[in-house]
Amino acid sequence: MLLLLGLCLGLPLCLGQQDPLALAEELEEELRWDDQVGHRVPRQVRLQQRLKTKPLMTHFSVKSTIISRYAFTMVSCSLLNRASEDKEVEFQMQIPAAAFITNFTMVVGDRVYQGEVAEKEKIHRDRAKKQDNKTLEDNGEKGTETFSASVTIPSKDKAAFFLHYEELLQRRLGKYEHVISVRPQQLAGRLHVEVNILEKSGIVSLEVPPLQNSRQKGSGKVEDDVGPPPSTDINQNETFAKIIFNPSIIQQAKIAQNGILGDFIIRYDVNREQRVGDIQVLNDYFVHYFAPKDLPPLPKNMVFVLDSSASMVGTKLRQTKDALFTILHDLRPQDHFNIVGFSNRIKVWQDRLVSVTPNNIRDSKVYIHHMTPTGGTDIDGALQKGIELLNGHAADNDIDSRSVSLIVFLTDGKATVGETHSSKILTNTKEAAQGRVCIFTIGIGNDVDFKLLEKLSLENCGMTRRVLEEDNAKEQLIGFYDEIRTPLLSDIRIDYPPGSVKHVTKTLFPNYFNGSEIIIAGKLADSQLDNLHVEVTASNSKKFVVLKTDVPVVSHSTGNDVTGVSTPAGQDADQNYIERLWSYLTIKELLTSWLKSDDEQEKESLMERARALAVNYHFLTPFTSLKLKELPPEATQVTAKEAFGSSAAMGPETVVQSLHGKNVPPEPDFKKQYNPRIKLSRTSADGDPHFVVDFPLSKLTVCFNIDGSPGDILRLVSDHTDSGVTVNGELIGAPAPPNGHKKYRTYFRTITILINKPERSYLEITPNRIVLDGGDRLVLPCNQSVVVGSWGLELSITANANITVTIQGTVTFVILIHLYKNPAPYQRNHLGFYISNSKGLSANVHGLLGQFLNQDPKLIKEPVGSGSNQNHSEPSVSQAELSSETILKVKGHWVPVVRKQRKIYNGQEQIDCWFARNSAKLIDGEYKDYLASHPFDTETTFGVGASQ
């Protein structure tokens, strides 16, 4: 068996990922599929139905639990190999770049492979460092990484994948944003995303926007411009919110036929009352969230350094100019600014920073408008010029130390002119800035030296963003500027009394921008502490700010006290979310320090500390690895049961889906897998057609024949008025076999099931296809196993064998499919109708079969020569005593019957039954009373719903 496991950054093809062009060709080929399947089926559904050997995704689920901004996420996926040979499959999941993977488990058949985070081998450490840098450089999609794992699934077997990851949500523009990638690469039988949010401070401004389109080829489309995606349910109170996204296969296909739906995004904020921030304590670990509001903004001294080299020609430069036009209009009167354009030459708009006036804004826009792409890329020279302008402005004007100096640096390439060595550029920039200038970098396109830009920002109190070429650069640039447009505080320092806390994360911050958040975590040195003194010092636009307060310490002694937080196997279930948040934040800061450091000894020390924490808390980092180990057989049985039970796979040959995304059936037990050899009731109409009625209370089975004509539509079950269920069967004719006593035979060609409650829907079933219309019309072939559920209706198809229809869980019909590979002239593909469960039908149910469902017949012995219409006593007669003159008393009818054997279940079982030669004496009324005018006719001649 092949096992491949990797962390692939970006979206280039990875470990056998299917080429989008190949997928497009398959879709084109699929369009020419047999017309008999129908034109209303989503193309991807038909593609999966046609490509039988392609592994089928029966289930894709993501569950996130967010507790005080810290998110635990588990992704589960089940795949089925229906082919007659082993198949390699790949599981892929895009995760936020800031997240840490904590566990990965893979179940293949009965074999379980458990992930374990361990130290990387020493011989690979240097390679790991290089790979980490390359990872950052090759990050193909902004803010995401792609985890992938490949495995070979044996024929007719299944595999399940479980991925756990954690992240601390960052506040941007006044909102926390939780992003879940919904890109299962094919339409999933059951797709379920669930997010639970618990914020003790209170949840405000919760929103779920439409799915964000993928930036790759074949990206999804959203149905509406605003509002949540279809089939999204949001339930919220003051401190808790539950969001469920449960699209049916129809809704998935409308969004993206290749299974790449996009990003499911949740944004929210929390209530903030104390100016000093929100401090939470759990098991002696604390987290401090600081996000003050209602402060006047600090003045900005800004230099926009823009790449105008030849590679910026076209869309990139045009969108950059458009974004700058918008940004310039947003500058405040107290701000100062300048513009530097660079290629192989450095071009400065003004020789100094200028104030924000209408004339200066107009002139700067004219300057930007006339920028033309030409020449190479002198990154070092441009940065030096920008820093020089800011330092000169500070020296010449003796500016208020409470203003902030910022550079927004934008480029699309690598240094090709002047200083081209990244290490030298970093050194020159750091020496020139001296901690007084913050540099915010933006990389456009796929050729940018993103590693250099990220380190420039890390070393100079800034941030970095990447904009792909196919992105809307204008919107990205404006959004990035919006994050830094309003500095509220500078030189922030957060202090706690000496000896009161330990292992505290960073407490010094150069700037605080409106809409962001400062987070500090640590551990209380004294577990008996009643109050924690907090002191925040900072500068704002008008004065030096000092905030002091004593925060009551209300420490809880329980760990994971929120339902839905799952701890991967092998981890300590008692670890609480604040402790994990502290470890997450500490490792992130160690990794940042490692990236910034140029001292080898210091880097080694930082790496050792980060690695030790990561192994202890099971975080996959650049310094740790994820090793898969096969569990022993005694542990495998339980784990495999849990794995496939929780994956909602209904069995080895089914796909589960919800047409309306609601009323999803509970996940089945692994032991109760779907079995094509369903246990059926004997009550049926099958074959020529032969009718069988089973009376469990009387322990009697009665059979009779109906000699209909081709084209007749028979009412089999009629309960439209009460339960809302009607079943009609249309007959097809065929020549009688040689030496037969009939001129022709009749079989059921079409079974139509009409449902009126709780929603109107119908099923039209033939040996080749099923049409299900419950608002969304779905056409499915009978040669493909699938399960469809909607509003209390479930349809389960076992390929070329049977169809099970369950209504409200109380009525079940099974339709057997009779197919002939090489039919004789007298043979026809046809259907058999069986009633498996009739509890939900009313006492007034009628029809050729329905009229017998609530009856309790009796057998009596008829004296020889006596008439069947006389008054009879009703002695209890044993079957052994019955002669050929036996009478069945049912519904007031006295019907002569004889013992007979009849085959049912496609000839697989032979039963004994009491055969009524004259069916006219057995049924109510006449044959014509059971004829429907059309397949969708719900009128009846009998009972409450009788036609007038």
DRENBALO-339793 format. One record per residue (C-alpha): y, x negated, z; residue in three letters. Coordinates in steps of 0.2 Angstrom, whole numbers, plus 2048, in hexadecimal, padded with zeros to 3 digits. Example, Ala and Ser with C-alpha at 12.3 -4.5 7.8 and 13.67 -1.06 7.14 Angstrom:
REM DRENBALO-339793
7EA7C2827ALA 7FB7BC824SER 
This chain:
REM DRENBALO-339793
800800800MET 8117FA7FBLEU 81F7F9808LEU 8317F5804LEU 83F7F7810LEU 8517F280DGLY 8637F5811LEU 86C7F6800CYS 87E7F7800LEU 8878017F3GLY 87F80C7E6LEU 8797FF7D9PRO 8668027D5LEU 85C7FD7E4CYS 8497FC7E6LEU 8458067D7GLY 8538137D8GLN 85281E7C9GLN 85F81A7BBASP 86B8297B9PRO 8698277A6LEU 85682A7A8ALA 8598397B2LEU 8658407A5ALA 85783D798GLU 84B8467A3GLU 8578557A5LEU 859856792GLU 84785678FGLU 84486379DGLU 85086F794LEU 843871786ARG 836877792TRP 82B88678EASP 83689578DASP 8298A0797GLN 82F8987A7VAL 8408A07A5GLY 85289B7A1HIS 85989E7B2ARG 8508917BCVAL 85B8827C1PRO 8588737B6ARG 8538687C4GLN 8478747CAVAL 83E8757BAARG 83E8637B8LEU 8358617C9GLN 82986F7C4GLN 8258667B3ARG 8248547BALEU 8158587C5LYS 8128457C8THR 8238437CFLYS 8238427E2PRO 82A8527E9LEU 8378537F7MET 831861802THR 83E85E80FHIS 84E855812PHE 857857823SER 86684F82CVAL 86A85283ELYS 87984B847SER 87E84D859THR 89084785DILE 89484486FILE 8A683F873SER 8A8837862ARG 89782E862TYR 88B834855ALA 878834855PHE 871838844THR 85F83A83FMET 85A83C82CVAL 848842828SER 840844817CYS 82F849811SER 828845800LEU 81784B7F8LEU 80E8427EBASN 80584F7E0ARG 7FF8437D3ALA 7ED83E7D1SER 7F282C7D4GLU 7FC8227E1ASP 80F8237DFLYS 81D8187E5GLU 82B8227ECVAL 83C81D7F3GLU 846824802PHE 859821800GLN 86782580CMET 87982180CGLN 87F81E81DILE 89181A823PRO 895807822ALA 89A808835ALA 88980F83AALA 87B805842PHE 86980A83EILE 85F80C84ETHR 84E810847ASN 844814838PHE 83281B838THR 82781F829MET 81882A829VAL 80C82881AVAL 7FD83481BGLY 7F683182CASP 7FD81F82DARG 80D81D837VAL 81980E836TYR 82580C844GLN 835802842GLY 83A7F584FGLU 84B7EC850VAL 8487DA853ALA 8517C9851GLU 8527C2840LYS 8477B283EGLU 8517A2840LYS 84D79C82FILE 8567AB828HIS 8667AB832ARG 8707A1826ASP 86A7AC818ARG 86E7BB823ALA 8807B5825LYS 8827B3813LYS 87A7C480FGLN 8857CC81CASP 8947C6813ASN 88D7CA802LYS 8897DB809THR 89B7DE80DLEU 8A07D87FCGLU 8947E37F3ASP 8977F37FCASN 8977FE7EDGLY 89D80E7F4GLU 8AC80F801LYS 8A6810812GLY 89381180FTHR 88380780FGLU 87380D807THR 86380C810PHE 85380C806SER 84180B809ALA 83280C7FCSER 8208107FFVAL 8118147F5THR 80A8257F9ILE 7F78287F6PRO 7F38367EASER 7F48487F1LYS 7FC841801ASP 80D842809LYS 81A836811ALA 82883981DALA 83782E821PHE 84182F831PHE 852825832LEU 85D824842HIS 86E81D842TYR 87D81E84EGLU 89081C84BGLU 8A081D855LEU 8AB82984BLEU 8BD822847GLN 8CC82C848ARG 8D782C838ARG 8E6837834LEU 8E3841844GLY 8D1845840LYS 8BF83F844TYR 8B583F834GLU 8A2840834HIS 89A83D823VAL 88884181EILE 88283C80DSER 87884A805VAL 8708417F7ARG 85D8447F7PRO 85C83F7E5GLN 85384F7E0GLN 8548617E5LEU 84C8637F6ALA 8408717FAGLY 84987380BARG 85A86B80ELEU 86186C81FHIS 870863827VAL 875867839GLU 88385F843VAL 886863856ASN 89685D85DILE 89A85C870LEU 8AB857876GLU 8AF85A888LYS 8C2859884SER 8C1868878GLY 8BF869866ILE 8CE86D85BVAL 8D186E848SER 8BF86E843LEU 8BD86F830GLU 8AF86D823VAL 8B6869812PRO 8AC86B802PRO 89F85E7FDLEU 8A884E7F8GLN 8A28497E7ASN 89783A7E4SER 8A082C7DBARG 8908297D1GLN 88B8307C0LYS 8838417C2GLY 88E8457D0SER 88E8567D8GLY 89B8647D6LYS 8A286F7E4VAL 8A28827E1GLU 8B38857E9ASP 8C287B7EBASP 8C487F7FEVAL 8B988380CGLY 8A787D812PRO 89987B805PRO 88F88B802PRO 882890810SER 88C88781DTHR 88C88F82EASP 89988A83CILE 89888F84EASN 8A488885AGLN 8AB88B86CASN 8B7881876GLU 8AD871878THR 89D87386DPHE 89B87685AALA 88C87884FLYS 88D87683DILE 87E87A831ILE 87D87781FPHE 86D87E817ASN 86F880804PRO 8618897FBSER 8598807ECILE 86488C7E1ILE 8748867EAGLN 86F8747E9GLN 86C8757D6ALA 87D87D7D4LYS 88586E7DDILE 87B8617D5ALA 86B8627CBGLN 8668507CEASN 8668537E1GLY 8768487E4ILE 8808557EDLEU 88D84A7F5GLY 894847806ASP 894855813PHE 8A385281EILE 8A985882FILE 8BA855836ARG 8C1859847TYR 8CC854855ASP 8CC856867VAL 8D885C874ASN 8E384E87CARG 8EC85188DGLU 8EE841896GLN 8FA83588EARG 8F0826895VAL 8E082D88BGLY 8CF83588FASP 8C382B89AILE 8B183089BGLN 8A48288A6VAL 89182A8A6LEU 88581F8B0ASN 8928138B4ASP 8978108A2TYR 8A881689CPHE 8B281988CVAL 8C581A88BHIS 8CC82487CTYR 8DF82087APHE 8E882A86DALA 8FA82E872PRO 90583A869LYS 917841868ASP 91E82F867LEU 92C82A85CPRO 92681F84DPRO 92980C84DLEU 93480583FPRO 9297FD831LYS 92D7ED828ASN 9227EE818MET 91E7E3809VAL 9147EB7FCPHE 90A7DD7F3VAL 9037E37E2LEU 8F77DB7D6ASP 8FF7DC7C4SER 8F27D07BCSER 8EA7D47ABALA 8DB7DC7B3SER 8E67EA7BBMET 8E97F17A9VAL 8E78047A7GLY 8E28107B4THR 8E38047C3LYS 8F57FF7C1LEU 8FA8107BCARG 8F38197CBGLN 8F980B7D6THR 90B80E7D0LYS 9098217D2ASP 90381E7E4ALA 9128127E8LEU 91E81F7E1PHE 91882B7EETHR 91781E7FCILE 9298187FALEU 92F82A7FCHIS 92682B80DASP 92F81C814LEU 93B820823ARG 94D81B823PRO 94A80F831GLN 93D805827ASP 9407F681CHIS 9367F180DPHE 9337E67FEASN 9277E57EFILE 91E7D57E8VAL 9157D67D8GLY 9097C87D4PHE 8FE7C17C6SER 8FE7AE7C2ASN 9117B07C7ARG 9187B77D7ILE 9267C47D3LYS 9317CB7E1VAL 93C7DB7DFTRP 9497D57ECGLN 94B7C57F4ASP 94B7CD805ARG 9457DD80DLEU 9517EC80AVAL 9547FC814SER 94D80D80EVAL 95B815804THR 95A8217F5PRO 9618137EAASN 9558067F0ASN 9468127EEILE 94C8177DCARG 94E8047D8ASP 93D7FF7DFSER 93580D7D5LYS 93D8077C5VAL 9377F57C9TYR 9257FB7CCILE 9268067BCHIS 9297F67B2HIS 91B7EC7B9MET 90F7E67ABTHR 8FE7DF7ADPRO 8FC7CD7A7THR 8F67BC7ADGLY 8EA7B77BBGLY 8E97BA7CETHR 8F37B07DAASP 8ED7B87EBILE 8F37AA7F6ASP 9047A87EFGLY 9077BB7F0ALA 9027BC802LEU 90D7AD806GLN 91C7B57FELYS 9197C5807GLY 9187BD818ILE 9277B2814GLU 9317C2810LEU 92C7CA821LEU 92F7BA82BASN 9407B8823GLY 9457CA826HIS 9417C7839ALA 94A7B783AALA 95A7BC830ASP 95C7CD838ASN 9567CA84AASP 94C7DA848ILE 9467E4857ASP 9367DD85DSER 9307EF85EARG 92F7F184BSER 91E7ED842VAL 91D7E1833SER 90F7E7827LEU 9097E1816ILE 9007ED80AVAL 8F67E17FEPHE 8ED7E87EFLEU 8E37DF7E2THR 8D47E27D7ASP 8CD7D17D5GLY 8CA7BF7DCLYS 8D67B17DDALA 8D77A87CCTHR 8E879F7CEVAL 8EF7947DBGLY 8E47927EAGLU 8D379A7E6THR 8C97957F5HIS 8C77A4801SER 8C6799810SER 8D779080CLYS 8DF7A1808ILE 8DA7A8819LEU 8E0799822THR 8F1799819ASN 8F37AB81CTHR 8EF7AA82ELYS 8FA79B831GLU 9097A4828ALA 9077B5831ALA 9047AD842GLN 8FF7BE849GLY 9107C6845ARG 90B7CE835VAL 8FD7DB832CYS 8F57DB821ILE 8ED7EA81APHE 8E37E780ATHR 8DC7F27FDILE 8CF7ED7F0GLY 8CE7F67DFILE 8BF7F67D4GLY 8AE7ED7D4ASN 8B47DB7D1ASP 8BF7D97E1VAL 8BC7CC7EEASP 8B97D97FBPHE 8B37CC808LYS 8C37C2807LEU 8CE7D2809LEU 8C47D8818GLU 8C67C7820LYS 8D87C781CLEU 8DA7D8825SER 8CF7D3834LEU 8D87C3837GLU 8E97CB836ASN 8E87DB840CYS 8E67E6831GLY 8D97F1828MET 8D17F1817THR 8CC7FE80AARG 8C27FE7FAARG 8C68097EBVAL 8B980A7DDLEU 8BE80A7CCGLU 8B981C7C9GLU 8C28227D8ASP 8D382A7D8ASN 8DC81A7DEALA 8ED8247E0LYS 8E582F7EDGLU 8DC8217F6GLN 8EC8167F7LEU 8F68247FEILE 8E982980AGLY 8E8817810PHE 8FA816812TYR 8FA82681CASP 8F081E829GLU 8FD81082CILE 90D81A828ARG 91181E83ATHR 90F810847PRO 913817858LEU 90F808863LEU 90D7F5862SER 9077E886DASP 8FB7F4877ILE 8F27ED886ARG 8E77F8891ILE 8E37F18A2ASP 8D77F68B0TYR 8D77EE8C2PRO 8CF7DD8C3PRO 8BD7DF8C9GLY 8BC7F28C6SER 8B47F18B4VAL 8AA7E48ABLYS 8A37E1899HIS 8B37EA892VAL 8B67EA880THR 8C67E5878LYS 8D67EA882THR 8E47E3877LEU 8E97EB867PHE 8F87E685BPRO 8FD7F8855ASN 8F980A858TYR 8FB815849PHE 8FD82884AASN 8ED831847GLY 8E282384CSER 8DA81F85DGLU 8D7810869ILE 8C680F871ILE 8C1804880ILE 8B0804888ALA 8A87FB896GLY 89F7FC8A7LYS 8A58008B8LEU 8A27F28C4ALA 8A17FE8D3ASP 89680D8D0SER 89E8158E0GLN 8AF8148D8LEU 8B98258DBASP 8C88218D0ASN 8CB8158C1LEU 8DD80E8C0HIS 8E380D8AEVAL 8F38048A8GLU 8F9805896VAL 9077FA890THR 90E7FA87FALA 91F7FA875SER 92580986BASN 93580B861SER 94080D870LYS 93980487FLYS 92B7FB888PHE 91E80888DVAL 91480789DVAL 9078158A0LEU 8FE8168B1LYS 8F28228B8THR 8E28238C3ASP 8D482C8BAVAL 8C78348C5PRO 8B582D8C2VAL 8A983B8C0VAL 8998328BCSER 88983B8B6HIS 8788348BASER 86F83C8ABTHR 86D83489BGLY 86B83E88BASN 87184E892ASP 875856881VAL 868860878THR 865859867GLY 86784686BVAL 85683E866SER 85182D86BTHR 84782485EPRO 83681E864ALA 83680E86EGLY 847811875GLN 84C815887ASP 84F827888ALA 85A825897ASP 86781B88EGLN 87782688DASN 88382887FTYR 89181F888ILE 88780F88BGLU 881810878ARG 893812873LEU 89880387DTRP 88A7F8876SER 88F7FE864TYR 8A17FA867LEU 89D7E986FTHR 8927E4860ILE 89F7E9854LYS 8AC7DF85CGLU 8A07D085DLEU 89C7D284ALEU 8AF7D2846THR 8B27C3851SER 8A47BA848TRP 8AB7BE837LEU 8BD7B883CLYS 8B77A8845SER 8B679783BASP 8AF78D84AASP 89C78B848GLU 89878A85AGLN 8A279985EGLU 89A7A3850LYS 88879E857GLU 88D7A5868SER 8947B5861LEU 8857B7856MET 8797B5865GLU 8827C1870ARG 8837CE862ALA 8707CC85EARG 86B7CE870ALA 8747DE872LEU 86E7E5861ALA 85C7E1866VAL 85E7E9877ASN 8667F9870TYR 85C7F9860HIS 86A7F7854PHE 8677F0842LEU 8757E383FTHR 8777D4834PRO 86F7CA842PHE 8607D5845THR 8527DC83ASER 8477EC839LEU 8357E9839LYS 8287F6835LEU 8187F683FLYS 80980183DGLU 80580B84CLEU 7F380B853PRO 7E881A84EPRO 7E982285FGLU 7FC82385EALA 7FC82884BTHR 7F483984DGLN 80283F859VAL 81083784FTHR 80A83D83EALA 80984F845LYS 81A84E84CGLU 82184683CALA 81B853830PHE 81D86183CGLY 82F85D83ESER 83285A82BSER 82F86D828ALA 82286981AALA 818879819MET 809870812GLY 804863805PRO 80886E7F6GLU 8178777FBTHR 82A8767FAVAL 834880807VAL 845887803GLN 851894807SER 85A89E7FALEU 8698A3805HIS 868895811GLY 8658A0820LYS 8568A682AASN 84D896828VAL 83B89982EPRO 83788E83DPRO 82F87E83AGLU 81C880839PRO 80F877844ASP 80786983BPHE 7F587083ELYS 7FA880835LYS 7FD879824GLN 7FD885815TYR 7EC88780EASN 7EA88D7FDPRO 7DA896802ARG 7E38A380BILE 7D98AF816LYS 7DC8C080DLEU 7D98D2812SER 7CD8DB807ARG 7D98E9803THR 7DD8E57F1SER 7DE8EA7DFALA 7D68DD7D4ASP 7CD8DB7C4GLY 7CA8EA7B8ASP 7D38F07C4PRO 7C78F27D3HIS 7CE8F97E3PHE 7C88F47F4VAL 7CE8FB804VAL 7C98F3815ASP 7CA8FE825PHE 7C98F2833PRO 7C8900841LEU 7BA908839SER 7B28F8833LYS 7B0900822LEU 7B48FA811THR 7B7906802VAL 7B89027F0CYS 7BD90C7E1PHE 7C290A7CFASN 7D29107C5ILE 7D09127B2ASP 7E29107ADGLY 7E990D79BSER 7F18FD795PRO 8048FE799GLY 80290A7A8ASP 80C9057B7ILE 8029097C7LEU 80A90C7D8ARG 8009017E4LEU 80B9027F3VAL 81990E7F5SER 82490D805ASP 83590C7FEHIS 83D91980ATHR 83791181AASP 8338FF819SER 83C8FD809GLY 82C8F6800VAL 8258FB7EFTHR 8178F37E5VAL 8148F77D3ASN 8068F07C8GLY 8078F07B5GLU 7F78F17ABLEU 7F28E779CILE 7E38EB790GLY 7D58E078AALA 7C68E477FPRO 7B68E8789ALA 7A98DA789PRO 79A8DC77EPRO 78D8E9783ASN 79A8F0790GLY 79B902794HIS 7AE903792LYS 7B8902782LYS 7C58F778ATYR 7CA8F079BARG 7DA8F07A4THR 7E18E27B0TYR 7F18E07B9PHE 7FD8D67AEARG 80D8D87B9THR 80F8DB7CCILE 8208E17D1THR 8258E17E3ILE 8368EA7E7LEU 83E8E77F8ILE 84C8F27FEASN 84F8EB810LYS 8588E2817PRO 85E8DC806GLU 85A8E37F5ARG 84E8D77EBSER 83F8D77E0TYR 8318CC7DALEU 82A8CE7C9GLU 8198C47C8ILE 80F8C07B9THR 8018B37B7PRO 80D8A67B0ASN 81D8A97BAARG 8268B27C8ILE 8388B97C7VAL 8408BA7D8LEU 8518C37D9ASP 8598C47EAGLY 86B8C27E4GLY 8678B17DCASP 85A8B37CEARG 84D8A67CFLEU 83F8A47C2VAL 8308997C8LEU 8208957BFPRO 80F8997C6CYS 8088877C2ASN 81487F7CFGLN 8128807E2SER 8218867EBVAL 8278907FAVAL 83789A7F9VAL 83F8A3807GLY 84E8AF808SER 8548BD814TRP 8438C181BGLY 83A8BE80BLEU 82E8B0808GLU 8258AC7F8LEU 81889E7F8SER 8108997E8ILE 80088E7E8THR 7FF8887D6ALA 7F48927CAASN 7EB89A7D9ALA 7F58A77E3ASN 8068AD7E8ILE 8098B37FATHR 8188BF7FDVAL 81D8C180FTHR 82B8CE814ILE 8338CE824GLN 8248C582BGLY 81B8D682DTHR 8158D981BVAL 80B8CD811THR 8048CF7FFPHE 7FA8C27F6VAL 7F98C27E4ILE 7EA8B87DCLEU 7EC8B07CBILE 7DE8B17BFHIS 7DF8A57B1LEU 7D38A17A3TYR 7D389079BLYS 7CA89678BASN 7CB8A978CPRO 7BF8B3783ALA 7C68C2779PRO 7C28CE787TYR 7CA8C3794GLN 7DD8C379AARG 7E68B97A6ASN 7EA8C67B4HIS 7EE8C97C6LEU 7E68CF7D5GLY 7F08D87E3PHE 7EA8D67F6TYR 7F38DD805ILE 7F18D0813SER 7FC8D8820ASN 8038EA820SER 80A8EB832LYS 81C8ED82BGLY 8188FB820LEU 81B90D827SER 80F91B82BALA 81692481BASN 81091680FVAL 80891C800HIS 8029167EFGLY 7F09137E8LEU 7ED9067F6LEU 7FB90A802GLY 7F591C806GLN 7E591580FPHE 7EE90881ALEU 7F0913829ASN 7E091C828GLN 7D091D832ASP 7C2923827PRO 7B192882DLYS 7A0928824LEU 795938826ILE 78493C820LYS 78494A813GLU 774955813PRO 76B954803VAL 7709637F8GLY 77F968802SER 7909697FAGLY 79E95D7FFSER 7AB96A801ASN 7A2973810GLN 7A8972822ASN 7A0962829HIS 79C95C83ASER 7A094A83DGLU 791942845PRO 79192F848SER 78592883BVAL 78091683BSER 77F90D82AGLN 76D90B82BALA 76A91E82CGLU 77592181DLEU 76D92780DSER 7759277FBSER 77D9377FFGLU 78A93080ATHR 79B93880DILE 7AB92F811LEU 7B893981ALYS 7C9933818VAL 7DA93B818LYS 7D294C817GLY 7C8947808HIS 7B5948807TRP 7AF93B7FBVAL 79D9377F6PRO 79A9247F7VAL 78C9177F4VAL 7899067FAARG 78F8F97EDLYS 7938E67ECGLN 7A38E07E5ARG 7AA8CF7E2LYS 7BC8CB7E8ILE 7C78BC7EBTYR 7C58B67D9ASN 7B28B87DAGLY 7B18AD7E9GLN 7AB8BA7F5GLU 79F8C97F3GLN 7A18D77FFILE 7988E7803ASP 7A28F7801CYS 7A090A7FFTRP 7A490E7EDPHE 7AC91F7E9ALA 7A69237D7ARG 7B39307D5ASN 7C39297DBSER 7CC9397D7ALA 7C59407E7LYS 7CA9317F1LEU 7DD9307EDILE 7EA93C7F0ASP 7F09467E1GLY 7EC9417CFGLU 7EC9307C5TYR 7FC9357BDLYS 8059367CEASP 8039247D0TYR 80B91F7C0LEU 81C9177C1ALA 8299197B3SER 82D9077B3HIS 8298F77BDPRO 8388FA7C8PHE 83590C7CCASP 8359107DFTHR 8339237DEGLU 82392A7E5THR 81A93B7E3THR 81493B7F5PHE 81B93A807GLY 82D93980DVAL 8339307FDGLY 82B93D7F1ALA 8359407E2SER 83C9527E0GLN 
